[in-house]
């Protein structure tokens, strides 16, 4: 059944449409022979390939009219050729391509696929590029298998019996492999920030690039992650090997990492060979929004090129881009929308390699726009996470300005004011943008399994703080402000959230997007003791949140060389006094007119037993 490449091509006729295996599964020996041959029958051919990643088929080749490439994918090497009219792009949702082939809307006369050598039962494996090979084989009248012993034998919907092939060609070509992406400091912080919003038990989709290389490293301490991904990479190999991926919470292909393609190093290909932890399926399963959405807490992460203050996204295009455009990304985006607890995340550095801002007032002039801003949950840069779901355009703008490059924020604020996107009187402390303490990030699980995230306050927390204020009882307001404050309008609250980080540290606690606590210290103009204050949503009191935040304030105040804290606490505020009683520092308390004046020196250590608070001069 084995024949030479020349013999295998004798049955090709002019005008045929030939399906070519995708990506790493490209049958290079057959394709190269087809391109280099002078045979009269190899003319006016149509090559159909989902994604071209190698150099075998040159989509920019204008020297020959032997073939024309049709692709469903506007990224990678085909991008320029599509723009110049030398390659035909078929706009389509990836999940719908198998049906187009089966219904004959995309004609397939012949199929060239790369496979492993057959086993003792006569079954070959499609290896690491399944996509629509099954449907192409079914519809083609002539099927040629290129057998390459370097192809990993993979599990899933990958096995094809030799009886389904009309000819088999032996290949000695090396498999197409890719080196790992290098990760610089910006992408490392970007990956860390994306990882911070991925929870234990989430199911994730991956692609290639430095963002995902970094993300994989920062996910290795998570638990019970699932993988349902178009591409399986070296970063995913490391993540699965770390034990962070169990796939036990998935609703489909439980216990397996599901993918269509593998892209990566020779080490990855060796690791995938006969690996029962990875299941290769066609794009009808992997890209199906319904299949994706069956998995609870599905997280789609997309690399973005630009984002504007309303949340519109400009996606990447050209070589190196795998999520090329709205059509290719839509299936995973919709799957996350369907998923219970799912979310869509777009991530990008705050600036490009030319030091130009990636967060802009508008992205209308850029190609590849993803305009479904109403369904975007989060945008992430190396400076933080902007939550967009349920936010007004004004709130979105503030969130995105807070994660822009510090040197770009003033210009964005001024442009947003000019266009009435944010308040005309919006405060902005330019120096504070550069002093923001991004290293203050932590999370803690309290009583009743409430997991609270902590970070430094941002100007975009204005609405969250206002809502927190209006949830307080009159008693709680009096305890915090020492007066019966009834309203907290924008003009007052924005002064509170725009912090001079040189003298003030404010830490907020959040459960999901909801701001539920705030603690701060402020240094006076003179002196080395900072005044502190706390506020915790009454629904969350008694869980130890205030005590935890007190510890954070102490830790960071000591790091900044502050000598101690002072505080004024109403004598009736027993809950706040308990926070200090449970602390590790001694407290000097002086009662004056119903108010405890507290002094907390850092240079002293409280005794291991006995009271932490020393009451003096009671009046």
C-alpha positions as CSV (number, residue, x, y, z in Angstrom):
1,X,0.0,0.0,0.0
2,X,3.0,2.3,0.4
3,X,3.8,4.3,-2.7
4,X,6.1,7.1,-3.6
5,X,4.9,10.7,-3.4
6,X,5.0,10.9,-7.1
7,X,2.8,7.9,-7.5
8,X,0.3,9.1,-4.9
9,X,-0.2,12.4,-6.8
10,X,-0.9,10.7,-10.1
11,X,-4.6,10.4,-9.3
12,X,-4.9,14.2,-8.6
13,X,-6.7,16.0,-11.5
14,X,-6.8,19.7,-12.4
15,X,-9.4,21.7,-10.5
16,X,-9.5,19.4,-7.5
17,X,-10.0,20.7,-4.0
18,X,-7.5,19.1,-1.6
19,X,-7.7,19.1,2.1
20,X,-4.3,19.5,3.8
21,X,-3.7,18.6,7.4
22,X,-3.3,21.6,9.7
23,X,-0.4,23.0,11.6
24,X,2.0,20.4,13.0
25,X,-0.1,17.8,11.2
26,X,0.8,19.2,7.8
27,X,1.9,16.3,5.5
28,X,5.1,18.1,4.4
29,X,6.4,15.4,2.0
30,X,3.2,15.3,-0.1
31,X,2.8,19.0,-0.2
32,X,6.4,19.7,-1.1
33,X,6.2,17.1,-3.9
34,X,2.9,18.7,-5.2
35,X,4.4,22.2,-5.3
36,X,7.8,21.2,-6.8
37,X,6.4,18.7,-9.4
38,X,6.1,19.6,-13.1
39,X,3.4,17.0,-13.7
40,X,0.6,18.2,-16.0
41,X,-2.2,17.0,-13.8
42,X,-1.1,19.2,-10.8
43,X,-2.6,22.4,-12.1
44,X,-5.3,24.8,-11.0
45,X,-5.7,23.1,-7.6
46,X,-7.5,24.4,-4.6
47,X,-5.7,23.7,-1.3
48,X,-8.0,23.9,1.8
49,X,-6.2,24.2,5.1
50,X,-7.6,25.5,8.4
51,X,-4.4,27.1,9.7
52,X,-1.0,27.3,8.0
53,X,1.8,27.3,10.5
54,X,4.7,26.0,8.4
55,X,6.7,27.1,5.4
56,X,5.7,24.2,3.1
57,X,2.8,26.0,1.7
58,X,3.8,29.6,1.0
59,X,0.6,31.7,0.9
60,X,2.6,34.5,-0.5
61,X,4.0,32.6,-3.5
62,X,2.9,34.5,-6.6
63,X,5.3,32.7,-9.0
64,X,3.0,29.8,-9.6
65,X,-0.6,29.4,-10.6
66,X,-0.5,25.8,-9.7
67,X,-2.6,26.2,-6.6
68,X,-4.6,28.7,-4.6
69,X,-4.9,28.4,-0.9
70,X,-8.2,28.6,0.9
71,X,-8.1,29.1,4.7
72,X,-10.6,29.7,7.5
73,X,-7.9,31.5,9.5
74,X,-6.8,35.1,9.0
75,X,-3.8,34.8,11.3
76,X,-0.2,33.5,11.3
77,X,1.5,33.4,7.9
78,X,-1.6,33.8,5.8
79,X,-2.5,37.3,7.1
80,X,-0.5,39.5,4.6
81,X,-1.4,37.2,1.6
82,X,-5.1,37.5,2.4
83,X,-4.9,41.3,2.6
84,X,-3.1,41.3,-0.8
85,X,-5.7,39.0,-2.4
86,X,-3.4,36.0,-2.9
87,X,-5.2,33.7,-0.5
88,X,-8.9,33.2,-0.1
89,X,-10.4,33.6,3.4
90,X,-13.6,31.8,4.3
91,X,-15.1,33.7,7.2
92,X,-16.6,31.1,9.5
93,X,-17.1,30.1,13.1
94,X,-14.7,27.3,13.7
95,X,-17.3,25.1,15.3
96,X,-19.3,25.3,12.0
97,X,-16.6,24.2,9.6
98,X,-17.2,20.4,10.0
99,X,-20.8,20.9,9.0
100,X,-19.8,23.0,6.0
101,X,-17.7,20.1,4.8
102,X,-20.2,17.4,5.5
103,X,-23.0,19.3,3.7
104,X,-20.7,19.9,0.7
105,X,-20.7,23.7,1.0
106,X,-16.9,23.3,1.2
107,X,-15.9,20.8,-1.5
108,X,-13.3,18.3,-0.7
109,X,-12.2,16.0,-3.5
110,X,-9.0,14.6,-1.9
111,X,-7.5,14.6,1.6
112,X,-3.8,14.5,2.6
113,X,-3.3,13.7,6.3
114,X,-0.3,13.0,8.4
115,X,-0.5,9.9,10.7
116,X,1.5,7.5,12.8
117,X,2.6,4.1,11.6
118,X,-0.3,1.6,11.9
119,X,-0.4,-0.6,15.1
120,X,-0.8,-4.4,15.0
121,X,-4.6,-3.9,14.4
122,X,-4.0,-1.6,11.5
123,X,-5.0,1.7,13.2
124,X,-3.0,4.9,12.7
125,X,-3.3,8.0,14.9
126,X,-3.9,11.5,13.5
127,X,-1.5,12.6,16.2
128,X,-1.5,16.2,17.3
129,X,-3.7,17.9,14.7
130,X,-7.2,16.5,14.5
131,X,-9.3,19.5,13.5
132,X,-11.7,18.4,10.6
133,X,-9.6,15.5,9.3
134,X,-12.4,13.1,10.1
135,X,-15.0,14.9,8.0
136,X,-12.5,15.5,5.2
137,X,-11.6,11.8,5.0
138,X,-15.3,11.0,4.9
139,X,-16.1,13.4,2.0
140,X,-13.0,12.9,-0.1
141,X,-13.0,10.4,-2.9
142,X,-9.2,10.0,-2.6
143,X,-7.4,9.9,0.7
144,X,-3.6,9.8,1.1
145,X,-1.9,9.1,4.4
146,X,1.6,10.4,5.0
147,X,3.1,8.1,7.6
148,X,5.7,9.6,9.9
149,X,7.1,7.7,12.8
150,X,7.9,10.9,14.7
151,X,4.2,11.7,15.1
152,X,3.0,11.1,18.7
153,X,0.3,8.4,19.0
154,X,-2.5,10.3,20.8
155,X,-5.8,9.3,22.3
156,X,-9.3,10.5,21.6
157,X,-11.0,10.8,18.2
158,X,-7.7,10.2,16.4
159,X,-7.7,6.7,15.1
160,X,-8.1,5.8,11.4
161,X,-7.9,2.3,10.0
162,X,-5.6,1.7,7.0
163,X,-8.6,0.5,5.0
164,X,-9.8,4.2,4.8
165,X,-6.7,5.2,2.9
166,X,-6.3,4.9,-0.9
167,X,-2.6,5.3,-0.6
168,X,0.1,5.7,2.0
169,X,3.4,7.6,1.7
170,X,6.3,7.2,4.0
171,X,7.8,10.4,5.3
172,X,11.3,11.1,6.8
173,X,10.6,14.7,7.5
174,X,11.1,16.0,11.0
175,X,7.9,17.1,12.7
176,X,7.3,20.8,12.8
177,X,8.1,22.1,16.3
178,X,8.3,25.5,17.9
179,X,10.6,26.8,20.6
180,X,9.1,28.0,23.9
181,X,8.3,31.7,24.1
182,X,10.5,33.8,26.3
183,X,8.8,35.8,29.1
184,X,10.0,39.2,30.1
185,X,9.0,41.1,33.3
186,X,6.0,42.7,31.8
187,X,4.5,39.4,30.6
188,X,5.4,37.8,33.9
189,X,3.3,40.4,35.8
190,X,0.6,40.1,33.2
191,X,0.4,36.4,33.6
192,X,0.4,36.8,37.4
193,X,-2.5,39.2,37.3
194,X,-4.6,36.9,35.0
195,X,-3.8,34.0,37.3
196,X,-5.1,36.0,40.3
197,X,-8.7,35.9,38.9
198,X,-8.6,32.2,38.0
199,X,-10.0,30.1,40.9
200,X,-9.4,26.6,42.0
201,X,-11.6,24.3,39.9
202,X,-11.9,26.6,36.9
203,X,-11.6,25.2,33.4
204,X,-9.4,27.1,31.0
205,X,-8.6,27.5,27.4
206,X,-5.0,28.2,26.2
207,X,-3.2,29.3,23.1
208,X,0.4,30.2,22.4
209,X,2.6,33.2,23.2
210,X,4.4,34.8,26.1
211,X,1.2,35.6,28.0
212,X,0.3,31.9,28.2
213,X,3.8,30.8,28.9
214,X,3.7,33.1,32.0
215,X,0.2,32.3,32.9
216,X,1.0,28.5,33.0
217,X,3.8,29.2,35.5
218,X,1.5,31.3,37.8
219,X,-1.3,28.7,37.8
220,X,0.8,25.8,39.1
221,X,-0.3,26.5,42.7
222,X,-4.0,26.2,41.8
223,X,-6.0,23.1,42.5
224,X,-8.3,20.9,40.4
225,X,-8.1,23.0,37.2
226,X,-9.6,21.7,34.0
227,X,-8.4,22.2,30.4
228,X,-10.6,22.5,27.4
229,X,-8.3,24.3,24.9
230,X,-7.9,24.7,21.1
231,X,-4.1,24.3,21.5
232,X,-2.0,22.2,23.9
233,X,1.4,23.8,24.5
234,X,4.6,23.3,26.6
235,X,3.1,25.6,29.2
236,X,0.1,23.3,29.5
237,X,2.5,20.3,29.7
238,X,4.2,21.9,32.7
239,X,0.9,22.8,34.3
240,X,-0.5,19.3,34.0
241,X,2.8,17.8,35.3
242,X,2.6,20.2,38.3
243,X,-0.5,18.5,39.5
244,X,-2.6,21.6,39.3
245,X,-4.8,20.1,36.5
246,X,-7.0,17.2,37.5
247,X,-10.1,17.9,35.2
248,X,-12.3,16.4,37.9
249,X,-14.7,19.3,37.9
250,X,-15.5,19.2,34.2
251,X,-18.8,18.1,32.8
252,X,-17.5,16.8,29.5
253,X,-14.4,14.6,29.1
254,X,-14.0,14.4,32.8
255,X,-10.5,13.6,33.9
256,X,-9.0,14.5,30.5
257,X,-7.5,17.7,29.1
258,X,-9.2,18.2,25.8
259,X,-7.6,19.8,22.7
260,X,-7.5,19.9,18.9
261,X,-3.9,20.8,18.2
262,X,-0.5,20.6,19.9
263,X,2.0,23.3,19.2
264,X,5.4,23.3,20.8
265,X,8.8,21.7,21.4
266,X,10.1,18.2,20.6
267,X,9.9,17.6,24.3
268,X,6.1,18.3,24.2
269,X,5.6,15.9,21.3
270,X,7.4,13.1,23.2
271,X,5.4,13.8,26.4
272,X,2.1,13.6,24.4
273,X,3.0,10.2,22.9
274,X,0.5,7.6,24.4
275,X,-0.4,10.1,27.2
276,X,-3.8,9.1,28.6
277,X,-4.2,12.5,30.3
278,X,-4.8,14.3,27.0
279,X,-7.7,13.8,24.7
280,X,-7.6,15.0,21.1
281,X,-11.0,15.8,19.5
282,X,-12.1,17.5,16.4
283,X,-13.1,21.1,16.3
284,X,-16.8,20.1,16.3
285,X,-16.3,19.1,19.9
286,X,-13.5,21.5,21.1
287,X,-14.8,24.7,19.5
288,X,-18.5,24.0,20.2
289,X,-19.9,26.7,22.5
290,X,-22.4,24.2,23.9
291,X,-19.7,21.7,24.7
292,X,-17.5,24.4,26.2
293,X,-20.4,25.8,28.2
294,X,-21.2,22.5,29.8
295,X,-18.1,22.9,31.9
296,X,-18.8,25.1,35.0
297,X,-16.5,28.1,35.6
298,X,-15.0,28.1,32.1
299,X,-12.4,30.9,31.7
300,X,-11.5,32.1,28.2
301,X,-8.3,34.1,28.1
302,X,-7.6,36.1,24.9
303,X,-4.5,38.2,24.1
304,X,-5.6,41.6,22.9
305,X,-3.7,44.3,20.9
306,X,-5.6,47.5,22.0
307,X,-8.6,48.4,24.2
308,X,-10.5,51.6,24.5
309,X,-12.1,53.2,27.5
310,X,-15.5,51.8,26.6
311,X,-14.2,48.2,26.5
312,X,-13.9,47.7,22.8
313,X,-11.1,45.4,21.8
314,X,-8.7,45.3,18.9
315,X,-7.4,41.8,18.4
316,X,-4.0,40.9,17.0
317,X,-3.4,39.9,13.4
318,X,-0.5,38.6,11.4
319,X,2.2,36.1,12.0
320,X,2.3,34.6,15.5
321,X,-1.4,35.2,16.1
322,X,-3.5,32.2,16.9
323,X,-6.7,33.9,18.1
324,X,-6.7,35.9,14.9
325,X,-10.1,37.6,14.8
326,X,-13.6,37.8,16.1
327,X,-14.7,34.7,14.2
328,X,-12.0,32.5,15.6
329,X,-12.4,33.8,19.1
330,X,-16.2,33.8,19.1
331,X,-16.8,30.1,19.9
332,X,-14.7,30.2,23.1
333,X,-16.1,33.6,24.0
334,X,-19.7,32.3,23.7
335,X,-18.8,29.1,25.5
336,X,-17.6,31.1,28.5
337,X,-20.8,33.1,28.4
338,X,-22.9,29.9,28.5
339,X,-20.8,28.3,31.3
340,X,-22.2,28.7,34.8
341,X,-19.7,30.9,36.6
342,X,-17.7,31.4,33.4
343,X,-15.8,34.6,32.4
344,X,-14.0,36.1,29.4
345,X,-10.7,37.8,30.0
346,X,-8.7,40.0,27.6
347,X,-5.1,40.6,28.5
348,X,-2.5,42.9,27.1
349,X,0.6,44.9,28.1
350,X,-0.1,48.5,28.9
351,X,2.2,49.6,26.1
352,X,3.5,48.0,22.9
353,X,7.2,47.5,21.9
354,X,7.3,51.0,20.6
355,X,6.2,52.4,24.0
356,X,2.9,53.4,22.6
357,X,-0.2,53.2,24.8
358,X,-2.3,50.1,24.4
359,X,-5.2,51.5,26.4
360,X,-6.7,54.4,24.3
361,X,-9.6,56.7,24.1
362,X,-10.8,54.8,21.0
363,X,-9.8,51.8,18.8
364,X,-12.0,52.6,15.9
365,X,-9.0,53.0,13.5
366,X,-7.6,49.5,14.2
367,X,-8.5,46.3,12.3
368,X,-9.8,43.1,13.9
369,X,-12.2,44.8,16.2
370,X,-14.1,42.6,18.8
371,X,-17.0,44.9,19.5
372,X,-19.0,42.8,22.0
373,X,-18.0,45.0,24.9
374,X,-21.2,44.2,26.8
375,X,-20.1,40.6,27.4
376,X,-16.4,41.3,28.4
377,X,-15.8,40.5,32.0
378,X,-12.3,41.7,32.6
379,X,-9.3,43.4,31.0
380,X,-5.9,42.8,32.5
381,X,-2.6,44.5,32.1
382,X,0.6,44.2,34.2
383,X,-0.8,47.0,36.4
384,X,-3.9,45.2,37.5
385,X,-7.4,43.9,36.6
386,X,-10.3,46.0,35.4
387,X,-13.7,44.5,36.0
388,X,-16.1,45.6,33.2
389,X,-19.1,43.3,33.7
390,X,-22.1,45.4,34.8
391,X,-20.2,48.7,34.8
392,X,-21.3,51.9,33.2
393,X,-19.1,53.5,30.5
394,X,-17.9,56.0,33.1
395,X,-17.0,53.2,35.5
396,X,-15.3,51.2,32.8
397,X,-13.2,54.2,31.8
398,X,-12.0,54.7,35.4
399,X,-11.2,50.9,35.8
400,X,-9.2,50.9,32.5
401,X,-7.4,54.2,33.3
402,X,-6.3,52.6,36.6
403,X,-4.5,49.7,34.8
404,X,-3.0,51.8,32.0
405,X,0.7,52.7,32.0
406,X,1.2,55.3,34.7
407,X,2.7,57.7,32.2
408,X,-0.4,57.4,30.0
409,X,-3.1,58.0,32.7
410,X,-3.1,61.8,32.8
411,X,-3.6,62.0,29.0
412,X,-6.5,59.4,29.2
413,X,-8.1,61.3,32.1
414,X,-8.0,64.6,30.1
415,X,-9.3,63.0,26.9
416,X,-12.1,61.2,28.8
417,X,-13.1,64.5,30.4
418,X,-13.2,66.3,27.0
419,X,-15.5,63.6,25.7
420,X,-17.7,63.6,28.8
421,X,-16.9,59.9,29.5
422,X,-15.9,60.7,33.1
423,X,-16.8,63.5,35.5
424,X,-15.5,66.9,34.4
425,X,-14.3,67.5,38.0
426,X,-12.6,64.0,38.3
427,X,-9.6,64.2,40.5
428,X,-6.3,62.7,39.4
429,X,-3.1,62.7,41.4
430,X,-0.5,62.1,38.7
431,X,2.4,61.2,41.1
432,X,0.2,58.6,42.9
433,X,-0.2,56.7,39.6
434,X,3.5,56.0,39.7
435,X,3.6,55.3,43.5
436,X,0.7,52.8,43.5
437,X,1.7,49.8,45.8
438,X,0.9,47.0,43.3
439,X,2.8,44.6,45.6
440,X,0.1,44.7,48.2
441,X,-2.0,41.8,47.0
442,X,-3.2,38.8,49.0
443,X,-6.2,36.7,49.6
444,X,-7.5,34.8,52.6
445,X,-10.3,32.4,53.4
446,X,-12.2,33.4,56.5
447,X,-14.9,31.8,58.6
448,X,-17.9,30.5,56.5
449,X,-15.4,29.9,53.7
450,X,-15.5,33.5,52.5
451,X,-12.5,34.2,50.4
452,X,-11.6,37.9,50.4
453,X,-9.0,39.5,48.1
454,X,-7.0,42.5,49.3
455,X,-5.2,45.2,47.4
456,X,-4.4,48.9,47.6
457,X,-7.3,51.3,46.8
458,X,-7.7,52.8,43.4
459,X,-9.6,55.8,42.1
460,X,-12.0,53.4,40.3
461,X,-13.1,52.1,43.7
462,X,-15.2,55.2,44.2
463,X,-18.5,53.5,43.3
464,X,-17.6,50.5,45.4
465,X,-16.8,52.7,48.4
466,X,-20.0,54.7,48.0
467,X,-22.1,51.5,47.9
468,X,-20.3,50.3,51.0
469,X,-21.1,53.5,52.8
470,X,-24.8,53.3,52.0
471,X,-25.0,49.8,53.3
472,X,-23.9,51.0,56.8
473,X,-26.3,51.5,59.7
474,X,-26.3,54.9,61.3
475,X,-24.4,53.4,64.2
476,X,-21.6,52.1,61.9
477,X,-21.4,55.5,60.2
478,X,-21.0,57.2,63.6
479,X,-18.3,54.8,64.7
480,X,-16.3,55.5,61.5
481,X,-16.8,59.2,61.0
482,X,-17.7,60.4,64.6
483,X,-20.7,62.2,63.1
484,X,-24.1,61.3,61.7
485,X,-23.0,61.5,58.0
486,X,-26.0,60.9,55.7
487,X,-24.6,61.3,52.2
488,X,-21.4,60.5,50.4
489,X,-21.6,62.3,47.0
490,X,-19.0,62.0,44.2
491,X,-17.2,65.2,45.2
492,X,-16.5,63.8,48.7
493,X,-15.9,60.2,47.9
494,X,-13.5,60.9,45.1
495,X,-11.2,62.8,47.5
496,X,-11.3,59.7,49.7
497,X,-10.3,57.2,47.0
498,X,-7.6,59.3,45.3
499,X,-4.8,58.6,47.7
500,X,-1.5,60.3,48.1
501,X,0.5,57.0,48.4
502,X,3.5,58.9,49.7
503,X,1.8,59.5,53.0
504,X,-1.3,57.2,53.0
505,X,-1.9,53.5,52.5
506,X,-5.5,52.3,52.0
507,X,-6.2,48.6,51.6
508,X,-9.6,47.4,50.4
509,X,-11.1,43.9,50.8
510,X,-13.3,42.4,48.0
511,X,-15.4,39.3,47.7
512,X,-15.6,38.9,44.0
513,X,-16.3,42.4,42.5
514,X,-18.0,43.6,45.7
515,X,-16.0,45.9,48.0
516,X,-16.7,44.9,51.6
517,X,-13.9,46.5,53.7
518,X,-11.3,49.2,53.9
519,X,-8.5,50.0,56.2
520,X,-6.0,52.9,56.0
521,X,-3.2,54.7,57.7
522,X,-2.2,58.3,57.1
523,X,1.0,60.1,58.2
524,X,0.6,63.7,59.5
525,X,2.8,66.4,58.0
526,X,5.0,66.1,61.1
527,X,5.7,63.0,63.2
528,X,6.3,59.4,62.5
529,X,3.1,57.9,63.9
530,X,0.3,57.2,61.3
531,X,-3.4,57.4,62.2
532,X,-5.4,54.3,61.3
533,X,-9.1,53.6,60.7
534,X,-11.1,50.5,59.6
535,X,-14.5,49.9,58.1
536,X,-16.1,46.5,57.4
537,X,-19.4,45.7,55.8
538,X,-21.7,44.7,58.7
539,X,-22.6,41.5,56.9
540,X,-19.0,40.5,57.1
541,X,-18.2,41.5,60.6
542,X,-17.1,38.9,63.1
543,X,-15.1,36.9,60.5
544,X,-11.7,38.4,61.4
545,X,-11.4,40.6,58.4
546,X,-10.5,43.8,60.4
547,X,-7.8,41.9,62.3
548,X,-6.3,40.6,59.0
549,X,-6.3,44.1,57.5
550,X,-4.7,45.5,60.7
551,X,-1.9,43.0,60.3
552,X,-1.4,44.1,56.7
553,X,-1.2,47.7,57.7
554,X,1.3,47.0,60.4
555,X,3.5,44.9,58.1
556,X,3.6,47.6,55.4
557,X,4.0,50.5,57.8
558,X,7.0,48.8,59.4
559,X,8.5,48.3,55.9
560,X,8.2,52.0,55.3
561,X,9.9,52.9,58.5
562,X,6.8,54.3,60.3
563,X,7.3,54.3,64.1
564,X,3.7,53.3,65.1
565,X,0.0,53.9,64.9
566,X,-2.5,56.2,66.6
567,X,-6.3,55.8,66.5
568,X,-9.4,57.3,68.0
569,X,-12.1,54.8,68.9
570,X,-15.4,55.4,70.6
571,X,-15.6,53.7,73.9
572,X,-18.8,51.9,72.9
573,X,-17.1,50.4,69.8
574,X,-16.2,47.2,71.5
575,X,-15.7,45.4,68.2
576,X,-12.9,47.7,67.1
577,X,-11.2,47.5,70.5
578,X,-11.2,43.7,70.2
579,X,-9.2,44.0,66.9
580,X,-6.4,45.7,68.9
581,X,-6.7,43.3,71.8
582,X,-6.0,40.4,69.4
583,X,-3.1,42.1,67.8
584,X,0.6,41.3,68.5
585,X,1.4,44.9,69.5
586,X,1.0,46.6,72.9
587,X,-1.6,49.4,72.9
588,X,-1.7,52.4,75.2
589,X,-5.3,53.6,75.6
590,X,-6.3,56.9,77.1
591,X,-10.0,57.6,77.6
592,X,-11.1,61.2,77.0
593,X,-14.7,62.3,76.7
594,X,-15.9,58.9,75.6
595,X,-13.2,58.3,73.1
596,X,-10.2,56.1,73.5
597,X,-7.0,57.7,72.2
598,X,-4.8,54.8,71.2
599,X,-1.0,54.8,70.7
600,X,0.6,51.7,69.2
601,X,4.4,51.8,69.1
602,X,6.1,49.3,66.8
603,X,9.3,49.2,68.9
604,X,7.6,47.3,71.7
605,X,6.3,43.7,71.9
606,X,3.2,42.7,73.8
607,X,3.6,40.0,76.5
608,X,2.7,36.5,75.4
609,X,0.1,36.3,78.1
610,X,-2.1,39.0,79.6
611,X,-3.9,42.1,78.1
612,X,-2.5,43.8,75.0
613,X,-4.1,47.1,75.9
614,X,-2.9,49.3,78.8
615,X,-5.6,51.7,79.9
616,X,-4.4,55.0,81.3
617,X,-5.8,58.0,83.0
618,X,-9.5,57.0,82.8
619,X,-11.8,60.0,83.0
